[in-house]
Amino acid sequence: MNNSIFQQTLKGEKTERPPVWFMRQAGRVLPSYLEMREHHSFHELMESPELGAKVTLLPVYDLGVDAAILFSDILVIPQALGMSLNFADSGPKFATALKDVKDPMRILKADASKLNYIYDVIDEIMRTKPENTPLIGFCGAPLTTLCYMVQGLSTNHTFPDAVALLYKDKILAHQLLNAITELSIEYAITQAKHGISVFQIFETHAGLIPSDLYFEMIMPYVRRISAAVMKAGTPVIFLPKGLGYGIKYIKPSDCNFLSVDWQTSITEARSLVHPEIGLQGNLDPRLLLADKKTIITELEKYLEFGSENQNWIFNLGHGFIPGIPFENAKLVVDWVKEVDWKRN
């Protein structure tokens, strides 16, 4: 693993180019994944060690990315907390949302054994992956996980009931956030024990609330997760999508790398974020719907930043979206690998 450009970058070592991977890379952008989905449900692909490992590694072979990310879902934590969840083709949906439960804490009972199948998948990935391919583990961050648990739907991304809870009943909100965090810590540490190279915390919906409220109510729980993972010797990447200017207040003790969304320019992010924290991101995934000439023109805008910043991982500002041509995703990877980054 010493030759992995991804891990070299995580360690702060100099490399000739930035490493590249994509959020949601093991999914619908890949024709090979779509072919597998014709024969297996999403849940089947997640639960089977052989299938889960195969899907996880597809982008390494098909796109040529520098790291694989575990094929799973952020909602496995609510499921392990006792919530009934259906992974339908239209997206995951809870049988009962916490907004419809009189006493939510009464129905939540953590059962970490429900996560064991994921560790079996990780073991199979470690057994079958190419030698110098790092594996990224992950979990949903506390606010994002809470939003889905309270709202119950994956289609209403304004999460009005979840946001209202943060204002109307902070005691219950903290109880739920604590339950999510405790199980997420165990989940993350166990992933580290099974050999992941880095752990990413996905706070997809940080922008739903003001940054000061985020740092008051949510960030203490994020810090508990990241501290536990870093104590276990595993680097942490934190994605607080929509946090905006609030990224200025992220500390080196919070994460090793900060994943920057597409709303914030990468150069502005670098001026805001503590210099000891590396950056990841932040290409707008919608750019990959454009023609190749337009894509290359936009990619070239990263050259100066990439030449001056060794502690940067090339990625999107969020995950792949529906409709992105495989050829355009491959174009980006090839460009990152072949262009002269002028690093001395």
N, C-alpha and C positions, 0 to 999 in steps of 0.2 A: 504493500500500500504506500510505501515511501515515494513512489514515482507518480502518485496521483496529483495532478495540477490543482484539483479541488482542495485536497488536504494541505498542499503546500501553501495555498492562499489562506486557508483557515489559520495556519500556523504563522502567517506573516512573512513567509519566505518569498523571495523574488521569483517571478515566472515571466516567460516571454509573452504571455497573453493572459487575459482573464479566463477563468473556467466558465462554462456555460451549462445551464440546465433550465428547465421550465416548470413552473407550477402547473399542475394538471397535465403533465406531459404523458402520463400513462392513461390515455383515454381516447376520446372521440376523434382527435386529430389524426390518429394512427389507423390506417386501413386494416392493419393486422389485429388491432383491438376490436374494431367493428365486426370483423369476421368472427372473433371469439364470442362477441355478444350475441351473434346469431344462434349460438348453441348453448350459451350459459347466461343465467341472470347475473346482475351485479353482485348480489349476495353470494352466489355460488363462486364467483371469481374471488371474492374477498375471503371466503371461508376455507377454500381448498389450498393447502400449502403449495401444491404443484402449480395450480392455475394462478394463484396470487403471486407467486414468484415469477412466473412467466410474464404476466402483465407488467409487473414492476420493472422487469428488465427489457421489455420491448423497446422503449425509447433509446436505450443504450445501443441496441443493435440497429434500429430503424433510423433514428435521428443522429446518433453519434454524440449524444450529450455526455458530459463529464461526470455525472452522478445520477444514481437512481433514487427515486423517492418511493417509500413503501406505498403499495396500492391498498388503501383503506379509506376510512371516512371519519370526519371529526365527531360524528354522532355515536360512535361506539361507546363513548363515556356515558351519555344519558342512558344508553341501552344497558350498560353495566350497573347503572344506578337504579335499574328496575323499571324503566319506562319501555313500553311496548312500541317497537318501531318497525315500520314496513318499508323496505327499500324497493319502491315501485319504479317502473321505467320513467315515470314523470318526476321522480325525485323522492327522497325519504319523507315519510309522514308518520307522526306519532298517532297512536290510537286515541290517546287522550292528552291534550295539552295541559300544562300546569295552570294556565289561566282558568281552566274549567274545573279545577280541584280545590275544594274548600281548605284543606290542610296539606299543601304540597310536601312538606317535610315528612309527613306521616307515611307517604307512599314510596319515598326514596330509600332504598336499602342497597348499599354498595355490595356488589359481588364481583370481586376482581377476577374470579375464575372465568367469568364470561369473556375475558380478554385473552385467555390462553391460546385460542386458535390463531391470534395475530402473531404471537411469539413463534408459533409453529411455522407460519409463513416467513417470518424473518429468518428463522433457522434454515429454511429451504433456499431463501435468497442467498444467504451467506455461503451455502454449500454449492450453489450453481452459478453464481455471478462471476464475470471476468475478474481476474485477480486484482487489478488496479481500479476497480469501480467502487467508489464509496457509496454507502447506503444512508439516505436521509430518513430519519424517523420524525414523527410529528404528533401533535394533538391540537385540538381547537383551543383557543384561549378562553378564559373564563367568561368574558362578556358575550362573545359569539355563541358559545355553547349554551349559556343561559338564555339568549334570545330564542334559539330554536326550541329549547325545552318549554319555555313559557308560552310562546306563540303556537308551536305545534306544526306549523307549515313551513315548507321550504320555499314557497312562492312569494310570500309577502315579506320583502326584505326591508320594510320600514319598522317591523316588529313593534307596533304601537303599545301593545300590552306589556311587553318586556321592558320597554323604555319607561312606561308609566310606573312600573313596579319600583324602579330605582328612585323615583321621587315620592311615591305614595307609601311604600313600606320598606324602608331601608333595612330594618331588622331581618325580615324574611329574605330580602335580596342578599344580605351578607350570609345568611344561613345556607342559601342555595349556592352562592359563589364558593363558600368554604367546602361544601360537599363536592362540587365539581373539581376544586383545586386538589383536595386530598387524594381523590382517585386518579387525577391527572398526574400527580407526582409519582404515585406508585407505577402507573402506566409508563411514564417517561423513563424512570430509573430502570424498569425491567427491560424496556427496549435497549437501553444502554448496555445492560448486562448481556444481551443477546447479540451485541456487536455493531450497532449502528455507529456511523462516523460522526454524525452531527444531528441535532434535534431542532426542528423548526416549530415555533409556536405561532399558529395562525389566528390572528385577531382580525378577521375579515371585516368586522363591523365596528371598529373603533370610532369611526366617524359619525356614528349615530348620536353621540352625546358630546357635550362640550369637553375640551381637553382637560380643563381643570377638574371636572367631575370624574373624568376617566382616571386621572392621577389620584384623586381622593378615594374613589370606591373600587376601582378595578386593578390599577397597577400594583397594589400590594399583593394581590393574588398571583399576578403574572410573575412578580419577583420571587415568590415562594417556589414556583415551578422552575424558573430559570436557575435559581440558586441551588436547588436540589440536583438538577442535571449537571450544572457546572462543577458542583462538589464531587459528582460521580466521575468527573474527568472528561465529560463530553461537551464539545462546543455547542452554543445555542445561537440560532438565528430567530429573530423576532420580527414578525410582520404586523404592524399596527395600521392597517389600511384606513386612510381617511383621518389620521391623527393630525395631519397638517403641521402647523408650527410647533405643535406639542412634541415633535421628535427631538426638539432642542433639549428637552429635559430627560431624555433617556441616558442612563449612566452606563459606564463600562461594566459595572457589576450586574446590569440587567441583561446583557447579551454580548456575544462576541461580534455578531454581524446584525445590522438592521436592514430589513428588506423594505425598500422604498416603493411606494405606490406610484402610479403614472400621473397622479395629480401634482406631484412635486418634482421639479427638475432635479436631476442627479447632482448637478453642480450646486444648486441651492441646498440640497440635503447635506452635501459634504461640508458646506459652510456652517450649517446648523448643528450637525451631530458631532459629538465628542470625537476627537481625532483618533483615539484608541479603539474606537468601534469601526469595524469594517462595514461596507455597504453592499447591498445586493439589489438588483433591479436596474431600471424601472421602466422598460420599454412598454408602451401602450399596446396591449394585445390586439386591439382593433386595427393597428397598423398592418398586421399580417393578412388583413382582408384586401389590402391594396395591391397594385401591380408591382412587379419585382423592381423596376427602376425607382419607384417611390420608396420602397422598403430600403433599398441600398442607400439612397440619399439620406434617409433618416438615420440609418445605422452609422453612417460616416460622421454624424454629429457627436458620436461617443468616442471617437478616436483620440481627441485631445485629452478628454477626461481619463480614458483608459491608459494613456501613456504616462500620465502623471500620478495615477493612483493604483498601487499594487494591491491594496486591500479592498478589492471590488470583485464581486461575482456577477457575471452577466445573467440577467433573468428578465422576466416580465414584471410589470407593476402589479399584476394579478395573474390569475390562471388563464389558460387557453379558453376561448369562447367558441360557441358553435359556429360552424361554417368556415373556419380557417383551413385553407388548403394545406395538405401535408407538405407539398413542394415548398411552400413559403416558410414553414417551420424549419424544414431541412436547409433552406437557403440561409437562414439566420445562423444556424449552427456552423455551416460551412464557412460563412463569411467571418465569423468570430475566430475560427481556427486558421483561416488562410490569410487574413489581412495583416499587414505589418503594423504592430502596435507601437513601434519605436520605443521600446523599453530598453534602457541601457543596463 
